[in-house]
């Protein structure tokens, strides 16, 4: 008998089964960080076929296909959609023990009701069946969010975005709440002055502010921050390689900014000082508005310069980095705390060696003002799989309070990725069930089930404070 992906998938005890089926499974989804294209939600995009919804922009799959010897033409190139899907289907059997194998088959089952294994032989049949279903209005972007029990989505938005799509969704009174998140990474891009100045031109247009000096830059950023707040944004997000916390003076910052605006390259010390100042000032803005701030730390990006030049960024050439975390992160948070300007903060690490660093760092700045003011974020990117989730949960449990954890997110560009929440919930319930079986936790389902539901939904609702509607 094939026991693959039964109703008790990943649940290895009766206690785990009960926790998942009775407490976790029906909880709504609060997706407080993702990369879904908001324009496609606003337009309620209908996908023509499975390749469009499943392979476009998915660098997880692209990396696996390259590793399996698939030509780039069949990944990001000019091959037709069926050819690309066939190449992916032929790759799937090679992903055994990679999370892609689980995600792929969970998504086929939960979205389309297909329990067949995906491979070269089943590719055409699955492609045709799913593509036909995707043309039904129930499988539009909004339909998929509804059907997967999503109640709230936070997208990731550049400060220069006009947010018109968010405004359109709000005006439509869509029953899934969709909010922007303020992601000012480009404002730190002073290392590449041409790109930085091109972005400032967009900032000037969006803010209606001429940016000649550093104070003008600050004014323009603040205007965009205020605009995001008015559009419902209540959290920021920062994708940075390491914490920036160097000492600097105002004259040094002004000189560096003027140098960059003149098109001249800045040195490493100047870049770090500028980034340190801006990261601090963004945090002060967040605190003043009552936002939550998120920091995704540790990605070594765009490692393959040849393919970066050919395909551009975010195409699958990033890896785990080994940056210095503890000391600069402590300095950054301590400065904000000492000035009473530390907003609620979620820290995500990409290198698993930093799990215990993050789990202990958050405890340094809890002040009793609210439960779980600082959060050790869920396993992210290369760590959002069974082992990564387990290690994150264990580190948090050992050194903090799992009961106050705000839980899982998708961090995905795909509307088919919501079974990742199910995956996380099964892992969580299995860990708790194992502890009960081992006599390490009481078999008290009110106690354990309450924790599960808090981590799945309630903690995020209370922590982020955004309206989730009536459901």
C-alpha positions as CSV (number, residue, x, y, z in Angstrom):
1,X,0.0,0.0,0.0
2,X,1.3,3.4,-0.9
3,X,1.1,5.6,2.2
4,X,2.4,8.7,0.5
5,X,0.7,11.9,1.5
6,X,-2.3,10.4,3.3
7,X,-4.6,12.6,5.4
8,X,-2.1,12.0,8.2
9,X,0.9,13.1,6.2
10,X,3.8,14.2,8.5
11,X,1.7,13.3,11.5
12,X,3.3,10.4,13.3
13,X,1.2,10.0,16.4
14,X,-2.5,10.0,17.3
15,X,-1.9,13.2,19.3
16,X,-0.4,14.9,16.3
17,X,-3.3,13.8,14.2
18,X,-5.9,15.2,16.6
19,X,-4.0,18.5,17.0
20,X,-3.9,19.0,13.3
21,X,-7.4,17.8,12.3
22,X,-9.3,19.3,15.2
23,X,-7.3,22.5,15.9
24,X,-5.0,23.5,13.0
25,X,-6.6,22.4,9.7
26,X,-9.5,24.8,9.6
27,X,-7.8,27.9,10.9
28,X,-7.7,30.8,8.4
29,X,-4.4,32.0,6.8
30,X,-2.8,35.3,7.8
31,X,-0.1,35.8,5.1
32,X,1.8,38.7,6.5
33,X,4.7,38.5,4.0
34,X,4.6,37.4,0.4
35,X,5.5,38.5,-3.1
36,X,2.2,38.0,-4.9
37,X,1.8,40.5,-7.7
38,X,-0.9,42.8,-6.4
39,X,-1.8,43.9,-10.0
40,X,-3.0,40.3,-10.6
41,X,-5.2,40.4,-7.5
42,X,-6.7,43.8,-8.6
43,X,-7.4,42.5,-12.1
44,X,-8.5,39.1,-10.8
45,X,-6.3,37.5,-13.4
46,X,-7.4,34.3,-15.0
47,X,-4.5,32.0,-16.0
48,X,-4.5,30.3,-19.4
49,X,-2.5,27.3,-18.2
50,X,-0.6,25.6,-15.5
51,X,2.8,27.0,-16.6
52,X,1.6,30.6,-16.2
53,X,0.5,30.1,-12.6
54,X,3.1,27.6,-11.5
55,X,6.4,28.3,-13.3
56,X,6.4,32.0,-14.0
57,X,8.8,33.7,-11.6
58,X,9.4,30.6,-9.4
59,X,13.1,30.4,-9.0
60,X,12.8,27.4,-6.7
61,X,11.7,25.3,-9.6
62,X,14.1,27.0,-12.0
63,X,17.1,26.1,-9.8
64,X,15.9,22.5,-9.7
65,X,15.5,22.3,-13.4
66,X,19.0,23.7,-14.1
67,X,20.4,21.2,-11.6
68,X,18.6,18.5,-13.6
69,X,20.3,19.5,-16.8
70,X,17.3,21.4,-18.4
71,X,18.3,24.1,-20.9
72,X,17.5,27.7,-20.1
73,X,15.3,28.0,-23.1
74,X,12.9,25.6,-21.3
75,X,13.1,27.5,-18.1
76,X,13.1,31.3,-18.7
77,X,13.5,31.2,-22.5
78,X,11.3,31.3,-25.5
79,X,10.0,27.7,-25.4
80,X,6.2,27.5,-25.3
81,X,4.3,26.9,-22.1
82,X,3.6,23.2,-22.6
83,X,7.3,22.5,-23.3
84,X,8.3,24.3,-20.2
85,X,5.8,22.4,-18.1
86,X,6.9,19.1,-19.6
87,X,10.5,19.9,-18.6
88,X,9.4,20.7,-15.1
89,X,7.3,17.5,-14.9
90,X,10.3,15.5,-16.0
91,X,12.4,17.1,-13.2
92,X,9.9,16.4,-10.4
93,X,11.0,12.8,-9.8
94,X,14.6,14.1,-9.3
95,X,13.4,16.3,-6.5
96,X,12.8,13.4,-4.1
97,X,13.6,14.6,-0.5
98,X,13.7,18.2,-1.7
99,X,10.7,20.2,-0.4
100,X,9.7,20.8,-4.0
101,X,8.5,17.2,-4.2
102,X,6.1,17.7,-1.2
103,X,5.0,21.2,-2.3
104,X,4.3,20.1,-5.8
105,X,2.1,17.2,-4.9
106,X,0.3,19.2,-2.1
107,X,-0.5,21.9,-4.5
108,X,-1.9,19.5,-7.1
109,X,-4.0,17.8,-4.5
110,X,-5.3,20.8,-2.6
111,X,-5.9,23.0,-5.6
112,X,-6.9,20.6,-8.3
113,X,-7.8,17.4,-6.5
114,X,-5.1,15.5,-8.5
115,X,-3.5,12.7,-6.6
116,X,-1.3,11.3,-9.4
117,X,2.4,11.7,-9.2
118,X,3.8,14.3,-11.6
119,X,6.4,13.0,-14.0
120,X,7.1,12.9,-17.7
121,X,4.4,10.3,-18.3
122,X,1.6,12.2,-16.5
123,X,2.7,15.6,-17.6
124,X,0.3,16.1,-20.6
125,X,-2.7,14.8,-18.8
126,X,-2.1,16.9,-15.7
127,X,-1.3,20.0,-17.7
128,X,-4.5,19.7,-19.7
129,X,-6.7,18.9,-16.7
130,X,-5.3,21.8,-14.6
131,X,-5.2,24.3,-17.4
132,X,-8.9,23.6,-18.2
133,X,-9.8,24.1,-14.5
134,X,-7.8,27.3,-14.3
135,X,-10.1,28.9,-16.9
136,X,-13.0,28.6,-14.5
137,X,-13.7,31.8,-12.6
138,X,-13.4,29.9,-9.4
139,X,-9.6,29.6,-10.2
140,X,-9.0,33.3,-10.7
141,X,-6.5,35.0,-8.4
142,X,-9.3,36.1,-6.1
143,X,-11.0,32.8,-6.3
144,X,-7.9,30.9,-5.3
145,X,-7.3,33.2,-2.3
146,X,-10.9,32.5,-1.1
147,X,-10.8,28.8,-1.7
148,X,-7.5,28.4,0.3
149,X,-9.0,30.1,3.3
150,X,-6.8,33.2,3.1
151,X,-8.1,36.1,5.1
152,X,-5.3,38.6,4.8
153,X,-2.3,39.2,2.4
154,X,0.5,41.6,2.8
155,X,2.4,42.2,-0.5
156,X,5.9,43.6,-0.8
157,X,6.0,47.1,-2.3
158,X,8.7,49.6,-3.3
159,X,8.2,53.1,-1.7
160,X,7.8,54.5,-5.2
161,X,4.8,52.3,-6.1
162,X,1.7,54.4,-6.4
163,X,-0.4,51.7,-4.7
164,X,-3.3,52.2,-7.1
165,X,-3.9,48.4,-7.2
166,X,-4.2,48.3,-3.4
167,X,-6.6,51.2,-3.6
168,X,-8.7,49.4,-6.3
169,X,-8.9,46.2,-4.2
170,X,-10.0,48.1,-1.2
171,X,-12.6,50.0,-3.2
172,X,-13.9,46.6,-4.5
173,X,-14.5,45.5,-0.9
174,X,-12.8,42.2,-1.7
175,X,-13.4,39.8,1.2
176,X,-9.7,38.9,1.5
177,X,-7.9,41.9,2.9
178,X,-4.8,42.9,0.9
179,X,-2.4,45.4,2.3
180,X,1.0,46.8,1.1
181,X,4.3,46.4,3.0
182,X,6.9,49.1,2.8
183,X,10.1,47.7,1.3
184,X,12.7,50.5,1.0
185,X,15.7,48.3,-0.1
186,X,16.3,50.5,-3.2
187,X,16.9,53.5,-0.9
188,X,20.0,51.7,0.5
189,X,21.4,51.0,-3.0
190,X,24.0,53.7,-2.9
191,X,26.7,51.1,-3.9
192,X,25.4,51.3,-7.5
193,X,25.1,55.1,-8.1
194,X,23.5,54.9,-11.5
195,X,20.8,52.6,-10.4
196,X,20.4,54.6,-7.1
197,X,20.0,57.9,-9.0
198,X,17.5,56.4,-11.4
199,X,15.5,55.2,-8.4
200,X,15.6,58.7,-6.9
201,X,14.1,60.1,-10.1
202,X,11.2,57.7,-9.5
203,X,11.0,58.8,-5.9
204,X,10.9,62.4,-6.9
205,X,8.0,61.7,-9.2
206,X,6.1,59.6,-6.7
207,X,6.6,62.1,-3.8
208,X,6.4,65.3,-5.7
209,X,9.7,66.3,-4.1
210,X,12.8,67.5,-5.8
211,X,15.7,65.6,-4.2
212,X,19.0,67.6,-4.3
213,X,20.3,67.1,-0.8
214,X,20.0,64.4,1.8
215,X,17.3,66.3,3.7
216,X,15.2,66.3,0.5
217,X,15.7,62.6,0.3
218,X,14.5,62.1,3.9
219,X,11.4,64.3,3.2
220,X,10.5,62.3,0.1
221,X,10.9,59.0,1.9
222,X,8.7,60.2,4.7
223,X,6.1,61.3,2.2
224,X,5.9,57.8,0.8
225,X,5.8,56.3,4.2
226,X,2.8,58.5,5.1
227,X,1.2,57.5,1.8
228,X,1.6,53.8,2.6
229,X,0.1,54.4,6.0
230,X,-2.9,56.1,4.5
231,X,-3.4,53.2,2.2
232,X,-3.5,50.7,5.1
233,X,0.1,49.7,5.4
234,X,1.1,48.8,9.0
235,X,4.4,47.0,8.4
236,X,7.8,47.4,6.7
237,X,10.1,44.8,5.4
238,X,13.9,44.9,4.7
239,X,15.8,42.4,2.6
240,X,19.4,43.1,3.6
241,X,22.5,41.0,3.8
242,X,23.5,42.0,7.3
243,X,22.5,44.5,10.0
244,X,23.9,48.0,9.4
245,X,25.0,49.7,12.5
246,X,28.2,51.7,11.9
247,X,28.8,55.1,13.5
248,X,28.4,58.2,11.4
249,X,28.0,62.0,11.5
250,X,25.6,64.2,9.7
251,X,28.4,65.9,7.7
252,X,29.7,62.5,6.6
253,X,26.2,61.5,5.4
254,X,25.7,64.7,3.5
255,X,29.1,64.4,1.8
256,X,28.4,60.8,0.8
257,X,24.9,61.6,-0.5
258,X,26.2,64.5,-2.6
259,X,29.0,62.3,-4.0
260,X,26.5,59.7,-5.1
261,X,24.1,62.3,-6.6
262,X,27.0,63.6,-8.6
263,X,27.4,60.1,-10.1
264,X,30.6,59.3,-8.2
265,X,31.2,55.9,-6.6
266,X,31.3,55.7,-2.9
267,X,33.8,53.6,-0.9
268,X,32.8,50.8,1.5
269,X,32.9,52.9,4.6
270,X,30.7,55.5,3.1
271,X,28.2,52.9,1.9
272,X,28.0,51.3,5.3
273,X,27.6,54.6,7.1
274,X,24.8,55.7,4.7
275,X,23.0,52.4,5.0
276,X,23.3,52.5,8.8
277,X,21.8,55.9,9.0
278,X,18.9,55.1,6.7
279,X,18.1,51.8,8.3
280,X,17.8,53.6,11.6
281,X,15.7,56.4,10.2
282,X,13.3,53.9,8.6
283,X,12.9,52.2,12.0
284,X,12.1,55.5,13.6
285,X,9.4,56.2,11.0
286,X,7.9,52.8,11.7
287,X,7.9,53.4,15.4
288,X,6.2,56.8,15.0
289,X,3.4,55.3,12.9
290,X,2.9,52.2,15.1
291,X,4.1,49.8,12.5
292,X,5.8,46.4,12.8
293,X,9.2,46.1,11.1
294,X,10.6,43.0,9.5
295,X,14.2,42.2,8.7
296,X,15.1,39.4,6.3
297,X,18.8,38.9,6.9
298,X,21.6,36.8,5.4
299,X,21.0,36.3,1.6
300,X,24.1,36.4,-0.6
301,X,22.5,37.6,-3.8
302,X,23.3,37.5,-7.5
303,X,26.3,35.2,-7.1
304,X,26.5,34.2,-10.8
305,X,27.6,37.4,-12.6
306,X,27.4,35.9,-16.0
307,X,23.7,34.8,-15.7
308,X,22.8,37.9,-13.7
309,X,23.9,39.9,-16.8
310,X,21.8,37.6,-19.0
311,X,18.6,37.0,-16.9
312,X,18.7,39.8,-14.3
313,X,18.1,39.6,-10.5
314,X,15.7,37.2,-8.7
315,X,16.2,34.4,-11.2
316,X,17.7,31.8,-8.9
317,X,21.3,32.8,-8.3
318,X,21.2,33.6,-4.6
319,X,22.5,31.5,-1.7
320,X,22.9,31.5,2.1
321,X,25.5,34.0,3.3
322,X,27.8,33.9,6.3
323,X,27.5,37.5,7.4
324,X,28.3,38.9,10.9
325,X,25.0,39.1,12.7
326,X,25.1,39.3,16.4
327,X,27.1,42.4,17.2
328,X,25.7,44.8,14.6
329,X,22.1,43.6,15.2
330,X,22.6,44.1,18.9
331,X,23.9,47.7,18.3
332,X,21.0,48.5,15.9
333,X,18.3,47.3,18.3
334,X,19.9,48.7,21.4
335,X,20.1,52.2,19.9
336,X,16.4,52.1,19.1
337,X,15.5,50.7,22.5
338,X,17.6,53.2,24.4
339,X,15.7,56.0,22.6
340,X,12.3,54.4,23.1
341,X,11.9,54.1,19.3
342,X,12.0,50.3,18.9
343,X,8.9,49.1,17.0
344,X,7.6,45.5,17.2
345,X,10.2,43.6,15.2
346,X,10.4,40.3,13.3
347,X,13.8,38.9,12.6
348,X,14.4,36.2,9.9
349,X,17.7,34.5,9.3
350,X,18.7,32.6,6.2
351,X,21.8,30.8,7.7
352,X,20.6,28.1,10.1
353,X,23.8,28.7,12.2
354,X,22.1,32.0,13.3
355,X,18.9,30.3,14.7
356,X,20.1,30.6,18.3
357,X,21.5,34.1,17.7
358,X,18.0,35.3,16.7
359,X,16.1,33.3,19.3
360,X,18.2,34.8,22.1
361,X,18.5,38.3,20.5
362,X,14.8,38.9,20.6
363,X,14.8,38.2,24.4
364,X,17.1,41.1,25.0
365,X,14.6,43.7,24.0
366,X,11.3,42.4,25.4
367,X,10.0,45.1,27.6
368,X,6.6,43.8,28.8
369,X,4.7,46.3,26.7
370,X,3.1,43.6,24.7
371,X,3.4,39.8,24.3
372,X,6.2,38.8,21.9
373,X,7.2,42.3,21.0
374,X,10.2,40.9,19.1
375,X,9.7,37.8,17.0
376,X,12.1,35.2,15.6
377,X,10.5,34.8,12.2
378,X,9.6,31.5,10.6
379,X,12.0,29.5,8.5
380,X,12.6,31.6,5.4
381,X,13.6,30.9,1.8
382,X,16.0,27.9,1.9
383,X,14.8,27.1,5.5
384,X,11.0,27.0,4.8
385,X,11.1,23.2,4.6
386,X,10.5,20.4,7.2
387,X,14.0,20.5,8.7
388,X,14.3,24.3,8.6
389,X,10.9,24.7,10.2
390,X,11.7,22.1,12.9
391,X,15.0,23.8,13.8
392,X,13.4,27.2,14.0
393,X,10.6,26.0,16.2
394,X,13.0,24.1,18.4
395,X,15.4,27.1,18.8
396,X,12.5,29.4,19.6
397,X,11.0,26.9,22.1
398,X,14.3,26.3,23.9
399,X,15.1,30.0,24.2
400,X,11.9,31.9,24.0
401,X,8.1,31.4,24.0
402,X,6.7,29.3,21.2
403,X,3.2,30.2,22.5
404,X,3.7,33.8,21.3
405,X,5.0,33.0,17.9
406,X,3.2,34.7,14.9
407,X,3.6,31.6,12.7
408,X,4.0,30.9,9.1
409,X,4.0,33.0,5.9
410,X,4.3,32.0,2.2
411,X,7.1,34.4,1.0
412,X,6.0,33.3,-2.5
413,X,5.1,34.8,-5.8
414,X,2.7,32.0,-6.6
415,X,-1.0,31.8,-5.9
416,X,-0.7,28.0,-5.5
417,X,1.7,28.2,-2.6
418,X,-0.8,28.3,0.3
419,X,-0.4,24.6,1.1
420,X,2.9,25.7,2.7
421,X,0.8,26.8,5.6
422,X,-0.7,23.4,5.9
423,X,2.9,21.9,5.7
424,X,4.0,24.2,8.6
425,X,0.9,23.3,10.6
426,X,1.5,19.6,10.2
427,X,5.2,20.0,11.3
428,X,4.1,22.0,14.3
429,X,1.5,19.5,15.4
430,X,3.8,16.6,14.9
431,X,6.5,18.1,17.1
432,X,4.0,18.7,19.9
433,X,2.5,15.2,19.5
434,X,6.0,13.7,19.7
435,X,6.6,15.5,23.0
436,X,3.3,14.2,24.4
437,X,4.1,10.7,23.4
438,X,7.5,11.0,25.0
439,X,5.9,12.2,28.3
440,X,7.5,15.7,27.9
441,X,4.2,17.6,27.5
442,X,0.8,16.9,29.1
443,X,-1.9,15.3,26.9
444,X,-4.1,18.4,27.5
445,X,-5.8,19.3,24.2
446,X,-7.2,22.6,25.5
447,X,-3.7,23.7,26.3
448,X,-1.9,22.3,23.3
449,X,-4.8,23.0,20.9
450,X,-4.9,26.6,22.1
451,X,-1.2,27.0,21.4
452,X,-1.6,25.6,17.9
453,X,-4.5,27.9,17.0
454,X,-2.6,30.9,18.4
455,X,0.4,30.1,16.3
456,X,-1.7,29.4,13.2
457,X,-3.8,32.6,13.4
458,X,-4.6,34.3,16.6
459,X,-1.1,35.6,17.5
460,X,-0.7,37.2,14.0
461,X,-4.1,38.9,14.2
462,X,-3.2,40.4,17.6
463,X,0.4,41.2,16.7
464,X,0.0,43.0,13.4
465,X,-3.3,44.7,14.3
466,X,-4.7,44.9,10.7
467,X,-8.3,44.5,10.0
468,X,-9.0,40.9,8.8
469,X,-12.7,41.5,8.0
470,X,-15.5,39.3,9.0
471,X,-14.5,36.1,7.1
